[in-house]
Amino acid sequence: MERDHLSRKLTVILHADVVGSTTLVQQNESLAHERIKGAFNRFSEIINSYNGITRELRGDAILAEFDRASDAVTAALAFQISNRDFNSDLNDDIQSRLRIGVSLGEVIIADDTMTGAGVVLAQRVEQLADPDGLCITAALHEALPRHMPFELDDLGEQVLKGFDDPVHVYRVSVSSGQSIPPPEQNYKVSPSSSKWQVVTYAIAALVVVIALFFWFVPWEQLADKPSIAVLPFDNMSNDPNQQYFSDGIAEDIITDLSQLKNLAVIARNSSFTYRDKSVKAQDIGKDLGVKFLLEGSVRKAGDRIRITVQLIDTSNGHQLWAERFDRELIDMFALQDEITKRIVSALSVRLSGDEKQQLANNATKSFEAYDLFLQGQISGARFTKEGMAQAATMYRQAIGLDPAFARAYGALAVVLTRQVFLGYSDSPAEMRERALEVVSKAVSINPNSPQVQWAQGYIYLYRNQFGEAVEALERAVNLSPSYADGYALLALIENNLGHAEVAIRLIEKGMKLNPYYSWDYLYNLGRAYYALGDYQKATQYLQQALERNEAPRVLRLFFIATLVQLGQQEDAEWEVVELEVSHPEVTLSHLNDVLVIADTVLRNRLMDDLRSAGMAE
């Protein structure tokens, strides 16, 4: 696959957010947005004056980068002092008070966007700060010159979400009676310092940089990844209705391979488009941007199964490895593991200890439970009331056969949530709570399953618990770096938070992993551009999404709103009539209960546009 244009480096990261921003907006929406924007503008000016770069403004948060630890800490304290003075002159409670965290870490910069472990660490450290306060990591503390007028309160080792080891944290303030050093004057080597002291500091700094570089960026992460697409396995059984079983085996191999950080894996939706097509391996390789293909066939007869697989080099069409496996059905899961390990070995992919453990963990050891799970996937994908009910029944039966089948619990929780959202439930409140219980059980059984983490993020999203949803999806894509649908759902959450630019970058990453993406990828792009006010692009993507799938009502809602913004009133009103025919339950009051949009400005704009198009109250 084509590599993203990105750079990696060790840097100082500052992350800050507004304390109680939701409450401020609820009190006075327009004034709160004005005050928050004003605070960020003032902060950005201070960041720039201390040689920093403001990388992102995310609604109620700001992300910046510095070359020097002293610049970042000084800028943070300078802003907090000036912001307290600004707020003290206000005659109301709509005050933007910030928490700030600063860390030293490795980041990835692509298209002026900064991500990586260092950013996450700064976010987590910031959450430990008091309103109008600042917290930093021990690594940053070590990088600060000792003569700076800072007072440090040692908070000790702190357990942070997403980090296995505790992180040492300090609270920072200005020393009593001292003032903030001005820009460009906050770090100077004393004239009395000997050249040997300078050399010693330089060597120490270099050692820290090298150590952190190897900690955050193992050499193998910098190398080009081999890339692979798994084509749908042919159903060689006498029963054509067994195709779901062959697809399930191929999809499980994709799932296992997607968890390997040193292998890029194309999503199922894209590789399965070549079903029953006579296409050369070289052409598929060019279409999908992969170096290798895996083809296979499955024959199930009685209590035995035969799987034939071959690995192909797409550069020349040559077969690298092929084998036929004959097993009893009860040995099928061990056989899947064996096939995956043979692929990994053939591609010379290096595995970490965690990845070896992940590959060794079977989702279930019950063939009957697995078969029911696969049938449930087919039924649930229809998104009809009957299909959802059938899927829920099959997942419950699978759980009855294997109470430790985490993915079945996760899939059941997703179906329960979709039944609520689609209006198929007579007791939505109870079903929402049941979905949370079920997905919590899934996580307790297997927290290292990316599909389970995806399910948890999905349930949290529709409970309006956006922070928890983001954390679950971040765990999913960390567990499975080639998880295209993980990036897609994370993009949806960011869209609901009003972070349209972030959503666009995530969905574009998902599209690279899933070149034959489904309608919801286009929908996400469309609603992101709607949020940004680029209605021409929005209608382009939403129209393409509708051409792929006319059924999802949320897609048509944003399409209607976009038509209103473009002044195409008659078309918008016609779309409302079409929606009322297929979804008579959709009214503004119903949408107000079920729409999951945290950004109140975006939510109000959408509702106003739908009202303008003639949607019933």
N, C-alpha and C positions, 0 to 999 in steps of 0.2 A: 504493500500500500504506500501511497505517497505520504511522506512524512510532513507533519505540520511545520510551518515556519515558526520556530520558537527558539528561545535561548534559556539557559539555566545559569544561575549564579547564586553565590552566597551574598546576602544583603541584610540590611536592617529594615524590619517591617513594622509599621505603625498601623494599628486598627483601632477605630473608635466608633461608638454608637451613641445615640441619643437615649437617655434614660426615660422610660415611660412614654415613648413616642405615640403609642396607640392611645393612651389616655389623653395626651395633648390634642391629638386629632379629634377625638370624640368631644372634647370641650369646645374647640373652635377650629374647624378644619382648615379654613383658608389662612387664618392667622398662624396656626401651628406650622403649616408648610412654609409660610413666609419666614418665620423665626428660624426654623431648621435650616432652610436654604441660606439665610443670612449668616448663621453660625458656621456653616460649612465654607461659605465664601471667605469669611474672616480667617478660618483655620487654614484654608488653602493658601492664602496670602502669607501667613506665618510659615507654613511648610516650605513654600518657595523661597522665602527670605533666608531660611536655614539650609538651603541647598538640597531640599527634598523634592520629590516628585509625587503629586497626587495622582494615583493610578486609577482609582474608581470612586464614584459617589453612588452608593447603593440605597437609595431611599432614605433610611435613617442611619446609615453607616458610611464611613470614609476609610479608604485604604491608601496608604502612602509608603514611599520607599526612600531610604537614606543610605548614603555611603558610610556615614560615621554614627556611632552610637551616641556620642555627645550631642550631635545636631538633632537627632530624633527626640531625645529626652528633653533637651532645652526647648525645642519647638512645642512639645506637648505641654510642658509646664507654663511656657509663655502664653499659650492659648488659654489654658485653664484659668490663669490669673486674670487675663483680659476678659474672658467670658463671664467670670464671677462679677467683675466690675460692670459689665454690660447688663447683666441680669438684675443687679442691685438697683439700677435706675428704672426698671420696669414697674408699672403699677398693677400688673396682673400676674396670674400663675402660669401663663403660657410661656415657659422658659425652657430653652434648650440647654440641658445640662448633660455633659458627655462623660463617659467612662473611656479610658484610653489604655491600651496594652501595646507593649513594644517587645519584639523578639528578634533574635538573630537566627537566620535559617536559610535553607536552600529554597529558591523559588523558580517557577517557570513563567516566562514572560512571552506571551503570544498576542499579537495585535494590540499591544499596549495594555493587555490584561494580565494581572499577576495572580498566579495560583501556586499551590504547593504546600508542603508540610509547614514551612515557616509562616505562611498566612494563617493556616488553621491554628498554629500555636499562638500567634498574636491575638486571634479572636478569643481563644480560651482564656488566656491570661487577662485580657481586657475585662472579662466577666467577673474577675475577682476584685476589680477596682471599685472604689466607692464613687458615687456621683461627684463630678468635678475632680476625680482622682486619677492616678496613674500607677500601673503595675508593670514590672519588667521581669525578664527571666534572668537566671544566674549567669548565663552565657553573656548576656548583654551587660550585666553588672561588671563582669570581668573585663569587658572591652572599654569601660568608661575610664577616662583619666582620673587620677586620684584627687586632683586639686579642684574638681568641680564643686560648686556650692550646693550639693544635693544631700538631703537627709534620707537615709534608706532604713526602712523598717523590714526586718527579715520575717517573712511569712512562713518560711520553712518549706518542706516538701508538700506539694499539692497534687492531688489526683485529678487529672483533667480528662474529659471525655475524648475518646479517640486516641489516647496515648497509653501505651502499656506501662511505662515507667513513670513514677512521680516526677514532677517538674519543680525545681527550686524557684521560688518567686519572691520578689522584693516590692514593697510599696515605696514610691518615691515622692518627695516633696522638696520645696526650697528650704534650705537651712535658715533658721531664725536670724533675722537681721541682714540676710544676703539678698542680692538682686539677681535677676536673670541675665546671664552673659549675652551681649548683643551678637547678631550674626557675624560669622567669619572671625570672631575673636574668642570662641569658646574652646579652642584647643591649640595650645602652643607649647612647644618643648622649652622648658626653662633654660636660659642661657648657661646656667651652672651645671646642667646635665652633661656628663661626659659623653664622648662619642661611643664609648663602650656601652653605656646605658641605652643609648638610642639603638645600637645594634641589637642589644639584648631584647628590647621591646619589639623590634622588628621581627626577630627570629621567633619570639613567643607568639606574636600575632600570626606569623606564617604557619606555625605549628597548629594553632587553633583553627585556621582556615582549612588547612589540609585535613585535619581530623574531622571537622564538620562536613567537609566535602565527601569524604569516604563514608561518613555516617549516613548522610542523606542521599548520596548518589553512588550506589555500587556501580563498578565499571560495566557490568553487563547491561545496565539500563541505558547506557549511552550507545550501545551497538545497535545496528539495524536488526529489527525483529523479522524472523521468518513469518510469512502470512499464509493462511490456509482457509479454504472454503469447503464445507462438508455438504455434498449434494444429497438430495433425498434418496434414501435407500429404496431400491425396487422391491415391490411386494411379489415374491415368487410363490406364495401360498396359493392353494386352489380357491380360496375365498377372497374375492376382491375387496370385501369389507374389512379385511385385515390391514389395509393400507395405513390406518392410524397407528398400528403397532410398529410397522417399519419406520414411519415418520418419528415415532417416539424414541426409538433407539438412536436414530441419526441426531435428533435434537438433544438427547442426553449426552452424546459425544461432543456436540457443540458446546453444551453447558460446561462439561468438564474442561475442555480445552480453553474456554473463555476465561477461566480462573487463573491461567498461567500468564504472568506478567511479561515473559519473554517471548510471547507468541501473539500475533494479531489474528483474530478470528472473525470472519464475516458472519453477520447475523443470519438466522434461519430464514427470515422473510426474503432476503436477497438470494441466498444460495438455492432455496427451494423453487425459485422461479424457473429453474432449468428442468423441472420435472417433465418427463416424456418428450424432451427436445433433443434433437441430434445436433449437438454443438461440439466443436473441437475443444479439447482442453486448453489449447493456446488461446482461443478466442474468449473462453470463460475467464482465463487468467487476466487477459487485457481488460475485459468488461468490469471485473470485480477488483482488479489491482492486487491479485494474490500470486504467490510463487508456487503454491501446491494445492491440489485438489484431493479430496477423499471421496471415492465412490464405493457403493456397496449394494448388497441385496440380502433379503431376509426370507427364509422359508421356514414356516412353522407347521409342523405336522404332529398331531398327537401331543405327546409330552416331550418332544424333541424340537430343537431349533438349529438351523444352519445359517451362519452369517458369513458372507464372502466380502472382503474389503480389498481395495487397492489404492495405493498412494501414487499420485502422478505429479511429475514436474511440468508445470505449465509452460516453461520456456521452450521445451522441445516435444512435449507429449509423451515422454518416456515413463514407463512404470518403474517406480523406485522400490516398491515393496507390495506384495500381494499374499494373501493367505485365506484359507477357508477353515472355519471353526465349526465343529459339530459338537453340540452339548445337549444335555437335558435342560428343560426349561428352568428347573430349580437352580441351575448353575449360570443363568443368564447374566446376573449382575456381576459375577466374577469375570465373565467373558467380556462385558463392556469395559471393565477396568483394564483387562489385559489388552484389548484393542487400543484403548487410549494410551496406555504405557508404551505400546509398540510404535504408535505414531510419534510420541514424544521422543523416543529413542531414535527413530529414523530421521527426525528433523534436528537431532542433536540439541534439543532444548534443555537448558539447565534448570533444574527444579530446586527451590528452597525447601527447607524442612517442612514449613507450613503447607506448601503446595503438595508435597508428597502425602501429607496427612489428609488434605482435602480430597485428593484423588482416591484415597483409600476408604473414604467415608461414603458408603452407599446410602441413597435416599431411603430405601426400604429393602428388606430381605424377603418380602412377600410378593411373589409374582402376581397373585390375584389382586392384591392391593394396587400394585403398579398398573395392571391392566385397567382397573376401574379409574385410576387417576388419569390415564391417557384418554379414556372415553369421556371423562368429565371435562378435559381440556377442549375436546371437540364440541361438546354440547354448549359449554359456556361461551365459546367464541362466536356463537350465533347471536348473542345479545338479545334474544327474544325472552319473553316471560317463561315460556315452556322450557327453553334451553337452559336458562338460569336455574330453574327448579330441578331439572334433571342433573345438572352439574353438581348442585349442592347435595343431592341424594347420593350421587356416586362418590363424592369426596367423603361423605359421612360413612359410607360403606367401607371405603378404603381405610379410614381411620379405625373403624371397628375391627378390621383384619390386622392392622398394624398401628397400635396406639402411639408408636414412636415415629410415625411418618410425618416429618415436619413440613414438607412441601405440600402435603394434602391439607394440613391445617391452614397453611398460608393461602392456598388456592380457595379454600372454603371461606376464609375471611374476606377475600376479594369479592367473591360472588355475593356474599351477604351485603357488602357495601354497595355493590352495583345494583342489587335489587332495590335498595333504598333510593339510590340516586335516580334510577330509571322509573320510580313510582310503582314498583311491583310488590311492595310490602304493605300489609295492613297495620303493622306495628313498627314503624321506622325507628323510633327511639330505642325500643328493646333490641331490634336487629343491629343497630349501631353498636350497642354495648356488647352484644354477643360477638360481633366481628372483632372487637378489641380483645375480648377474652381469648378468642380462638387464635388470633395472630400472636398474642403474648405467649400462648402455649407453644406455638411454632418456634418462636425465638428462643424460648427456654430449652427446647429440645436441640436445636441446631442453629446457634447464632452465626455460624460461619457459612451459611447458605446464602448466596447473593439473591436467589429467588425469594427466600423468606424475608430478607431485609427489604427487598422491593415491595413485598406484600405489606410489611409493616409501614413503610413510607406511604403507600397508597391509602391505608386505613387512616393514618394520622392526617393526611391531606384532607380527607373528607370529614374529619373531625375539627378542621380549622386549627390543628396543632402544627403550624408550619415549621417551627424550629425543629421539632422532633422528626417531622417528615424529611427535612433536608438532611439531618444527621443519619437517618436510616438509609437514604439513597446514596449518600456519600460513602457509607460503609459498603453498600452493594457494589458500587463501581470500583472501590478499592479492592474488594474481594475478587471482582471480575472485571478487569480493565477493558475487556472487549464487549461489555454488556451494553449494546446499543440501546435497548429499551430502558435500561437504567438511566442513561443520559437523557432519554426522551422524557421520562417521568420527572426527573430532576428539573428539566426545562419547564415542564408544566407547573411545577411548584414555584419556580422563580417567576413565571408569568403571573401566577396568582398573587405573588408578593409585590408585583409591580416592577420587577427587575427585568425589563424587556431585553436590554442589551445582553445580560448574562444568559437569558433563555435562548437567544439567537445563537450565541457561541456554543452552548451545550447541544442544541438540536443539530447544528451543523457538524459537530463532532459525531453525534449519533448517525447522521446521514453518511459520513465517511465509512463507518463500520457497517452500515446497512444501506448500500446504494439503491436497493429496490425498496425503499422505505414505504410504510403504509400511510394512510390518509392523515393519521394523527400527528405525524411529523410536520406535514404541510399546515395543518390546523394550528399547531404551536407557533410556527413562523408567522402565519397570518394574524393571529391575535397579538403577537409581540409587536408587529408593525402597526396594528390598530392602536395599541397602547402608546406607541411612539408618535402617532399622528400621521404616519406615512400610509394614507388610505389607498393609494394606488397599488403599492406593493401588497398591502393587506388583502385587498380584494383579489389580486392575482393568485396568491397562495391559497386563500379560502375557496376560490372557484375551483382550483385544481384538486383540493381536498374533497369538495363536493362531487366532482366527477369520478372520484375513486370510491366514495361512500356517501350516499345521500341520507343515510339513516340517523347518524348521531345528531341529536337536537342541539347540543352545545355548539357544534360547528355552524349550524344554520343561524344561531343567535348572533354570533359575531359577524356573520356574513350580512345579516339584516342591518346590524348597527353600522357596518362599513358603508353599505349602500346609502344609508341616511346621511352619513358624513360627506359622501360624494355628491349629494343632492339628487340622487336617483330615487325619488320618493315613491313613484308608482311601482318600481321594481321591488323596493323594500316592502311595500304593502302587500304585493302579490306573494312574496316569500312568507309573510306572516300568515296569510290564508293557507298556503301549502303546509306550514308547520302545524296549524290548528287542525288540519285534516289528519295528519299522521300522529300528532301528539296533542290531543284535545285537553290534556291535563295542564299544558303549559300556559300559565298566566303570570303576570308580574308578581303577584303575591306568592305564587308557588316558587318562582325563581328566587325571590327574596329569601325563602326558607332553605333552598338547596344549593344555590350558587356558592362556590367556594372561591372568593376573591378577597384577599386581605387588604389590597390597596383600595381604600374607600373612594378616592377620586376616580379611579378606573371603573369601579363598580357602579358609581352614580352615573358616569358618562354612558356606560352600557345600558343601564336601566332607562335613562332619558331617551336614548336613541331608539330603544325598543318601544317605548311609549309613543314616540313620534311616528313610528311606523304603524301604529294602530293596534298594538298588542293589548289584549284585555287585561283589566286590572285584576 
